[in-house]
Protein backbone atom coordinates (compact mmCIF):
# COMPACT_ATOMS: atom_id res chain seq x y z
CA UNK A 1 0.00 0.00 0.00
CA UNK A 2 2.55 2.56 1.20
CA UNK A 3 6.24 3.17 0.68
CA UNK A 4 7.10 2.36 4.27
CA UNK A 5 5.69 -1.13 3.64
CA UNK A 6 8.12 -1.58 0.71
CA UNK A 7 11.25 -2.17 2.76
CA UNK A 8 13.01 -5.50 2.31
CA UNK A 9 15.83 -7.33 4.00
CA UNK A 10 17.92 -10.25 2.76
CA UNK A 11 19.30 -13.08 4.88
CA UNK A 12 22.49 -11.11 5.48
CA UNK A 13 20.64 -8.14 6.93
CA UNK A 14 21.04 -5.88 3.92
CA UNK A 15 18.13 -3.45 3.52
CA UNK A 16 16.58 -2.86 0.10
CA UNK A 17 14.62 0.35 -0.21
CA UNK A 18 13.55 0.88 -3.82
CA UNK A 19 10.92 3.54 -3.05
CA UNK A 20 12.57 5.61 -0.29
CA UNK A 21 10.32 3.98 2.27
CA UNK A 22 12.96 4.44 4.96
CA UNK A 23 12.98 8.19 4.38
CA UNK A 24 9.20 8.29 4.63
CA UNK A 25 9.32 6.12 7.74
CA UNK A 26 11.79 8.40 9.50
CA UNK A 27 9.79 11.48 8.47
CA UNK A 28 6.57 9.75 9.61
CA UNK A 29 5.13 10.38 6.15
CA UNK A 30 2.41 8.05 4.83
CA UNK A 31 2.72 7.94 1.05
CA UNK A 32 1.05 5.61 -1.44
CA UNK A 33 3.27 3.58 -3.74
CA UNK A 34 3.03 5.14 -7.20
CA UNK A 35 -0.26 6.74 -8.23
CA UNK A 36 -2.56 7.02 -5.18
CA UNK A 37 -5.72 6.81 -7.30
CA UNK A 38 -4.52 3.57 -8.91
CA UNK A 39 -3.69 2.03 -5.52
CA UNK A 40 -7.14 3.00 -4.22
CA UNK A 41 -8.84 1.64 -7.33
CA UNK A 42 -7.24 -1.74 -6.58
CA UNK A 43 -8.82 -1.75 -3.11
CA UNK A 44 -11.10 1.04 -1.86
CA UNK A 45 -10.33 0.06 1.73
CA UNK A 46 -6.93 1.69 1.24
CA UNK A 47 -8.68 5.02 1.82
CA UNK A 48 -9.35 4.05 5.43
CA UNK A 49 -5.96 2.38 5.69
CA UNK A 50 -4.30 5.66 4.67
CA UNK A 51 -5.90 7.40 7.65
CA UNK A 52 -5.27 4.43 9.94
CA UNK A 53 -1.56 4.42 9.13
CA UNK A 54 -1.52 8.19 9.58
CA UNK A 55 -3.12 7.77 13.04
CA UNK A 56 -0.46 5.29 14.13
CA UNK A 57 2.66 6.46 12.30
CA UNK A 58 2.03 9.84 10.65
CA UNK A 59 3.08 13.34 11.63
CA UNK A 60 2.01 16.84 10.63
CA UNK A 61 -0.29 16.97 7.62
CA UNK A 62 -1.19 13.93 5.49
CA UNK A 63 0.53 13.54 2.14
CA UNK A 64 -1.25 16.00 -0.17
CA UNK A 65 -1.56 13.69 -3.19
CA UNK A 66 -2.76 10.80 -1.10
CA UNK A 67 -5.32 12.99 0.66
CA UNK A 68 -6.65 14.37 -2.63
CA UNK A 69 -7.07 10.85 -4.01
CA UNK A 70 -8.95 9.76 -0.87
CA UNK A 71 -11.31 12.72 -1.22
CA UNK A 72 -11.96 12.00 -4.91
CA UNK A 73 -12.49 8.27 -4.43
CA UNK A 74 -14.29 8.26 -1.06
CA UNK A 75 -17.66 7.18 -2.49
CA UNK A 76 -16.04 3.85 -3.34
CA UNK A 77 -16.16 3.00 0.36
CA UNK A 78 -19.93 2.56 0.07
CA UNK A 79 -19.45 -0.65 -1.89
CA UNK A 80 -17.27 -2.37 0.72
CA UNK A 81 -18.48 -4.93 3.21
CA UNK A 82 -19.39 -3.56 6.62
CA UNK A 83 -17.06 -6.02 8.34
CA UNK A 84 -14.01 -4.72 6.46
CA UNK A 85 -14.92 -1.09 7.08
CA UNK A 86 -15.46 -1.56 10.83
CA UNK A 87 -12.32 -3.68 11.20
CA UNK A 88 -10.21 -0.92 9.64
CA UNK A 89 -11.97 1.96 11.39
CA UNK A 90 -11.72 0.20 14.74
CA UNK A 91 -7.96 -0.14 14.28
CA UNK A 92 -7.79 3.58 13.54
CA UNK A 93 -9.71 4.35 16.74
CA UNK A 94 -7.32 2.12 18.69
CA UNK A 95 -4.28 4.30 17.86
CA UNK A 96 -2.56 5.89 20.88
CA UNK A 97 -3.59 9.33 19.61
CA UNK A 98 -6.08 9.32 16.72
CA UNK A 99 -6.99 13.02 17.01
CA UNK A 100 -5.26 14.31 13.86
CA UNK A 101 -6.39 11.34 11.79
CA UNK A 102 -10.01 11.86 12.84
CA UNK A 103 -9.71 15.57 12.06
CA UNK A 104 -8.48 14.81 8.54
CA UNK A 105 -10.87 11.93 7.88
CA UNK A 106 -13.67 14.30 8.86
CA UNK A 107 -12.29 17.14 6.71
CA UNK A 108 -11.98 14.78 3.75
CA UNK A 109 -15.67 13.84 4.01
CA UNK A 110 -14.79 10.20 4.63
CA UNK A 111 -16.18 10.19 8.16
CA UNK A 112 -19.65 11.04 6.87
CA UNK A 113 -19.56 7.84 4.81
CA UNK A 114 -18.03 5.57 7.43
CA UNK A 115 -19.93 7.00 10.40
CA UNK A 116 -22.93 9.04 9.20
CA UNK A 117 -24.30 8.98 12.77
CA UNK A 118 -21.61 11.55 13.65
CA UNK A 119 -22.77 14.00 11.00
CA UNK A 120 -25.02 16.09 13.24
CA UNK A 121 -23.11 15.28 16.41
CA UNK A 122 -19.46 15.77 15.56
CA UNK A 123 -16.13 14.56 16.89
CA UNK A 124 -15.23 17.59 19.00
CA UNK A 125 -14.98 15.51 22.17
CA UNK A 126 -12.23 13.32 20.73
CA UNK A 127 -9.33 15.76 21.44
CA UNK A 128 -10.46 16.17 25.05
CA UNK A 129 -10.90 12.44 25.44
CA UNK A 130 -7.39 11.78 24.08
CA UNK A 131 -5.96 14.42 26.42
CA UNK A 132 -7.80 12.87 29.37
CA UNK A 133 -6.54 9.41 28.47
CA UNK A 134 -2.99 10.73 28.42
CA UNK A 135 -3.23 12.69 31.66
CA UNK A 136 -4.95 9.91 33.63
CA UNK A 137 -3.21 6.94 32.05
CA UNK A 138 -6.31 5.38 30.51
CA UNK A 139 -5.78 2.72 27.86
CA UNK A 140 -6.90 3.35 24.31
CA UNK A 141 -10.54 2.28 24.02
CA UNK A 142 -11.97 2.26 20.47
CA UNK A 143 -15.57 1.84 21.65
CA UNK A 144 -15.36 4.72 24.13
CA UNK A 145 -13.97 6.88 21.34
CA UNK A 146 -16.81 5.76 19.10
CA UNK A 147 -19.28 6.81 21.81
CA UNK A 148 -17.65 10.24 21.86
CA UNK A 149 -18.63 10.65 18.20
CA UNK A 150 -22.28 9.57 18.17
CA UNK A 151 -25.40 10.62 20.09
CA UNK A 152 -26.42 8.42 23.05
CA UNK A 153 -29.72 7.34 21.51
CA UNK A 154 -30.79 3.69 21.47
CA UNK A 155 -32.27 3.77 17.96
CA UNK A 156 -29.11 5.40 16.60
CA UNK A 157 -26.66 2.91 18.06
CA UNK A 158 -28.89 -0.06 17.18
CA UNK A 159 -28.81 1.02 13.54
CA UNK A 160 -25.07 1.66 13.74
CA UNK A 161 -24.38 -1.77 15.23
CA UNK A 162 -26.46 -3.48 12.55
CA UNK A 163 -24.98 -1.47 9.70
CA UNK A 164 -21.34 -2.03 10.70
CA UNK A 165 -22.05 -5.58 11.91
CA UNK A 166 -20.50 -4.99 15.31
CA UNK A 167 -19.97 -8.01 17.53
CA UNK A 168 -22.68 -8.84 20.05
CA UNK A 169 -20.49 -7.58 22.92
CA UNK A 170 -19.73 -4.31 21.13
CA UNK A 171 -23.36 -3.66 20.27
CA UNK A 172 -24.52 -4.55 23.79
CA UNK A 173 -22.02 -2.17 25.35
CA UNK A 174 -23.10 0.69 23.10
CA UNK A 175 -26.77 0.03 23.77
CA UNK A 176 -26.23 -0.18 27.53
CA UNK A 177 -24.43 3.18 27.42
CA UNK A 178 -27.51 4.80 25.91
CA UNK A 179 -29.73 3.37 28.65
CA UNK A 180 -28.09 4.76 31.79
CA UNK A 181 -28.02 8.26 33.21
CA UNK A 182 -24.90 10.09 34.27
CA UNK A 183 -24.64 10.08 38.09
CA UNK A 184 -25.38 13.57 39.36
CA UNK A 185 -22.63 15.73 40.85
CA UNK A 186 -22.51 15.35 44.58
CA UNK A 187 -23.81 11.77 44.54
CA UNK A 188 -22.68 10.20 47.87
CA UNK A 189 -20.45 7.14 47.71
CA UNK A 190 -23.22 4.93 49.11
CA UNK A 191 -25.71 6.10 46.50
CA UNK A 192 -23.17 5.50 43.74
CA UNK A 193 -22.71 1.94 44.98
CA UNK A 194 -26.46 1.40 44.79
CA UNK A 195 -26.51 2.71 41.22
CA UNK A 196 -23.64 0.39 40.29
CA UNK A 197 -25.33 -2.62 41.91
CA UNK A 198 -28.72 -2.02 40.30
CA UNK A 199 -27.43 -0.85 36.95
CA UNK A 200 -24.79 -1.66 34.33
CA UNK A 201 -21.38 -0.88 35.82
CA UNK A 202 -19.60 -0.64 32.45
CA UNK A 203 -22.25 1.69 31.02
CA UNK A 204 -22.03 3.97 34.06
CA UNK A 205 -18.25 3.98 33.73
CA UNK A 206 -18.55 4.93 30.06
CA UNK A 207 -20.83 7.84 30.98
CA UNK A 208 -18.49 9.01 33.73
CA UNK A 209 -15.39 8.77 31.54
CA UNK A 210 -16.96 10.78 28.74
CA UNK A 211 -18.15 13.39 31.24
CA UNK A 212 -14.62 13.62 32.67
CA UNK A 213 -13.32 14.10 29.13
CA UNK A 214 -15.85 16.88 28.54
CA UNK A 215 -14.42 18.72 31.54
CA UNK A 216 -10.83 18.39 30.31
CA UNK A 217 -8.93 21.68 29.96
CA UNK A 218 -11.89 23.80 31.07
CA UNK A 219 -10.59 26.68 33.22
CA UNK A 220 -11.69 27.61 36.73
CA UNK A 221 -11.57 26.24 40.25
CA UNK A 222 -15.13 24.93 40.05
CA UNK A 223 -14.28 22.93 36.92
CA UNK A 224 -11.19 21.54 38.62
CA UNK A 225 -13.35 20.40 41.54
CA UNK A 226 -15.75 18.75 39.08
CA UNK A 227 -12.87 16.93 37.42
CA UNK A 228 -11.65 15.59 40.75
CA UNK A 229 -15.15 14.51 41.72
CA UNK A 230 -15.64 12.61 38.45
CA UNK A 231 -12.23 10.98 38.82
CA UNK A 232 -13.20 9.81 42.31
CA UNK A 233 -16.45 8.36 40.96
CA UNK A 234 -14.59 6.60 38.16
CA UNK A 235 -12.12 5.09 40.63
CA UNK A 236 -14.99 3.94 42.88
CA UNK A 237 -16.81 2.36 39.93
CA UNK A 238 -13.64 0.63 38.73
CA UNK A 239 -13.04 -0.82 42.20
CA UNK A 240 -16.66 -1.77 42.86
CA UNK A 241 -17.21 -5.48 43.47
CA UNK A 242 -20.93 -6.28 43.60
CA UNK A 243 -21.76 -7.76 47.01
CA UNK A 244 -23.67 -11.03 47.12
CA UNK A 245 -27.21 -10.87 48.49
CA UNK A 246 -27.02 -13.17 51.54
CA UNK A 247 -30.54 -14.57 51.29
CA UNK A 248 -32.02 -17.15 48.91
CA UNK A 249 -35.40 -18.70 48.33
CA UNK A 250 -34.20 -21.83 50.13
CA UNK A 251 -33.61 -19.73 53.25
CA UNK A 252 -37.19 -18.46 53.16
CA UNK A 253 -38.55 -21.97 52.63
CA UNK A 254 -36.50 -23.20 55.58
CA UNK A 255 -38.03 -20.35 57.62
CA UNK A 256 -41.50 -21.69 56.80
CA UNK A 257 -42.53 -19.69 53.73
CA UNK A 258 -44.31 -21.52 50.90
CA UNK A 259 -42.74 -21.44 47.43
CA UNK A 260 -44.52 -19.36 44.80
CA UNK A 261 -44.90 -15.86 43.38
CA UNK A 262 -45.43 -14.30 46.80
CA UNK A 263 -42.11 -15.66 47.98
CA UNK A 264 -40.40 -14.14 44.95
CA UNK A 265 -41.94 -10.75 45.71
CA UNK A 266 -40.91 -11.03 49.37
CA UNK A 267 -37.35 -11.89 48.34
CA UNK A 268 -37.21 -8.87 46.03
CA UNK A 269 -38.48 -6.58 48.80
CA UNK A 270 -35.87 -7.95 51.18
CA UNK A 271 -33.16 -7.32 48.63
CA UNK A 272 -34.38 -3.71 48.35
CA UNK A 273 -34.10 -3.37 52.14
CA UNK A 274 -30.60 -4.85 52.01
CA UNK A 275 -29.52 -2.42 49.27
CA UNK A 276 -30.99 0.56 51.14
CA UNK A 277 -29.05 -0.48 54.22
CA UNK A 278 -25.85 -0.06 52.25
CA UNK A 279 -25.53 -3.86 51.92
CA UNK A 280 -25.03 -4.15 55.70
CA UNK A 281 -27.96 -6.38 56.73
CA UNK A 282 -26.88 -9.99 57.20
CA UNK A 283 -28.90 -13.17 56.68
CA UNK A 284 -30.16 -13.32 60.29
CA UNK A 285 -31.37 -9.73 60.20
CA UNK A 286 -33.09 -10.26 56.85
CA UNK A 287 -34.83 -13.40 58.12
CA UNK A 288 -36.00 -11.45 61.16
CA UNK A 289 -37.46 -8.78 58.87
CA UNK A 290 -39.12 -11.50 56.78
CA UNK A 291 -40.67 -13.07 59.87
CA UNK A 292 -42.08 -9.73 60.90
CA UNK A 293 -43.93 -9.42 57.59
N, C-alpha and C positions, 0 to 999 in steps of 0.2 A: 504493500500500500504506500508506504512512505520511505523516504531515503534512509532514515535511521534504522529501518528494518533490513536494508540492503547492505549489511556489513557481514563479511565472511571471514572465516579463520581456517587455515589448513592444519594438518596434524602437527606441524612444527611451530604453531603459534603465530604464523605470519598473518597479518590482517590484510584483507582485500576490500578496498573501498572505492568501487567504480563510480559512485554517484555523490561523493562528498557527504556521505551519511554521518561520518564522524564529526565533521564540521557542524552539521545541523544539530547533531546530538549535543555537542558541547555548547552550542548557542541556544539550546532548548527551542529549536525551530522545527515545527512540524510541516513538512513539505512533501506533497505528492511526488511520486516517481513519474517523470515525463509530464504529459498533458493531464492536468487535474480532471477535466471534463471526460476524457477517455477512461481514466481510472474509475470515475464514478459511474460511467455508463456500464462498466463491467460488473459493478455491484453497487447498487444505490445505498446500501448500508454504510459504505465508506464515508458518506456525509456525516453520519453520527460518529463513526470511528475517528474522523478528523477532529471533532470536538472532544471526544473522549481522550484521545492522545494529547490534545492540547491541555485538557484538565490535569492530566497526570504529569506530563513532561514539558509542556510549553511555557513560554515566558513572553511578556510584553503583549504585542498584538499578533493575531494569527497571520499566517502567510497570506498576502493579499490575493494572489492568484487562486490559491486554494479556497479562500473564503468566497471569492466571486463565483467560482464554479459551484460551490455548495448552495449559494443563493439561487443561481440559475436553475439548478437541477433538483431543488428541494421537493418539488411535487412528486418526484419519483419515489419518495419514501412512502407515499400512500399505497403503493402496490406491494409493499413488503409484508411478510407475516408479522403478526403482533408479537409472537414469541421472540423473533429476532430483534425487533425494535426495542422491546422492554429489556431484553438481555443486555443490549448495548447501552441503553440509556441508564440502566441500573448501575452499570460499571462506571459510567461517567459520574453519577451521583455519589459513588463510593470513593471518589478521589479525595485525598487529604484536604484539598482546598479547591472546590469546583466553581468558585465565585466568578472568575473571569470567563470560564468556558460557558457558564449559564448566561452571563451577560451577552456574549457574542452569539450564542445559539438563539437567544431571544431576539437580538438585533437582526440576525440573518433571516428571521421569520420561520426558522426551523422548529422552534419550540411550539408555535401555534399548531403545527402539524402533528408533532409527537405528543404534545400535552395540551390539547385545545381547552381543557378544563381550567388552565391557568390564564386564559386570554383575558378574562374580566376580573382576575384576582391578582395576578402578577407574581413576581419572584423577588420582591423587594426585601423580604425577610431573610433571604438566603445569606447575604453578607453579614447580617447580625448573628445569624445562627452559626456561621463558620467562625466568627470572632468569639462567640460564646464557647464553642467547642474547644477552640485553642486555649482560651483563658482558663477554662475549668477542667481541661483534660478529658473531654468526652471523646469517645471513639466515633469515627465516621459512621453515620447511620443513613443509608440511602432512603429508607422509608420515612424517617423523620424529615429529611430534606424534601421528599415528595410532598408530605403534609404541609410543609411551609409554602408550597406553591399552588395549592388547590383549596377551595372553600370546604369547610367542615360540614358538608351536607351529605346525608346518607344516599340520596338518589344520585348525587354526582359521583361519589366514590364507588357506588355499585356499578354504574355505567363504565367508569374508568377501569375497574378491576376486570370486568367482562371484556372490554375492548382490548386491553393489553394482555389479557389472559394471565393475570397475576396468579401466583400459587394460592391455595386455600388459606394458608397462614398469613400471607401478605394481605389478601383481601379482608380477612377477618380482623386483622389489626387495624387497618384503615377504617373499617366500618365501626369498630368499637370506639375508635377515637372520635368519630362524629356523634356518638351516643352518650358521652359523658360531659359534664359541666366542669369548668375550671374551678377548683376550690377557691373560695373567696379569700381576699386578704384578711389576715387576722384570725383565720380558722385555728382554734386550739389544737394542740397535738392529739388530744383524745378524740376530737371530732374528725380529724384527718384519718386516724386509724379506723374509725367507723366507716368512713367513706371508702377506704381501701379494702376493708373486709367485705362490705356489701357490693362494691362495684368491681370494675376491671382495673386492676393495679397498673397494667401496662398502658392502658388508655389514659388514665389519670396522669401517669408519668409523662406521656407524650404531650398532654395539654400543658403541664407545668414546665416542661423543657422549652416548648415553643413560646410560652409566656415569658420565661426568663430570657430567651433570645430577643423578644420584642423590646425588653427593657435595656438591652445591651447598648452601652455608649450614650444613654440618655443622661443629660447633666442634672445636677441638683442633689441635695442631701436626701430628699424624700425618695427620689428614684433609687439612690444607693440603698436605702433602707428596704425598698421593695425588692431589689435584687437579692439582698441577703435573706429576706424572708422566703423568697421563692427557692433559693438554694437550700435553705434549711428544710423546706417541704420536700424538695427532690431527694435530699439525703434520707429523710425519714421514710419516704415511699420506697426508695431503693433498699433500705434495711428492713422494711416491714416483712415479718413472717406471719402469715395468717394463723392465729391461735385455733386450736381444735375445740369445738363445742363439746363439753364434757358429758353431755347427756345423749342417750339414744332411745329409740322406741323400746328396746329390750328393757331398759331401766324403768320405764314407765309401766310396762307390763308386769315386771317384777314387783312394782309398788302397788299393783292391783288394778291398773287401768286396762280396760278392754281395747283390743286392737280395732282400728277403724278410722274413718275420716276425722272424728272428733279428737282422737289421739294425735293425729297429724297436726291439727290446728293448735292443740295444746303445746305440742313440741315447738312449733313455730313461734308461739307467744313466749315460751320460755327462752328461746334463743334470742328474741328481741330484748327480753329483760337482761339476759347475760351481756348482750352487746351494749345496752345502755349503762350497765354497771362498769363499763370499761374492761369487759372480759374478766372481771374479778370473781364473780360468783362461782363456787365450786359445785360438784355434783350433789353433795349433801344439801347445800343451800337451795339448789334448784329443785330437788325433790321435796324439800320442805314447802317451797312456794307452790309446787304442783299439788301437794296434799291439801293446802289451804284453799285451793280452787282458784 
